[in-house]
Amino acid sequence: MKLSENKKPVSLSINETLSAHELTTLIAEFTVVRANMLHEAPKTPPVKSDEGMSGQD
C-alpha cells in the first residue's frame, strides 16, 4: 500500500487469502493510511449493499 506524495490517492494491490487476524491487521493498516490522507472522511463509513459480500447470509 502506498500513499501518493500529494496524500490524495493510495495505490494498493491485494492478491492473497487472508485469515481473520490478517484481515483485522490490514484494516488497522488502512485506518492509519486513511488518517494521513487529505480530505476529511466522514465519521460514519458509507453504507453499501451487501452485494458481493461473502459469509453474510
Sequence and secondary structure as in RCSB ss.txt:
>XXXX:A:sequence
MKLSENKKPVSLSINETLSAHELTTLIAEFTVVRANMLHEAPKTPPVKSDEGMSGQD
>XXXX:A:secstr
 EE TTSS EE        HHHHHHHHHHHHHHHHTSSS   SS     STT SS  
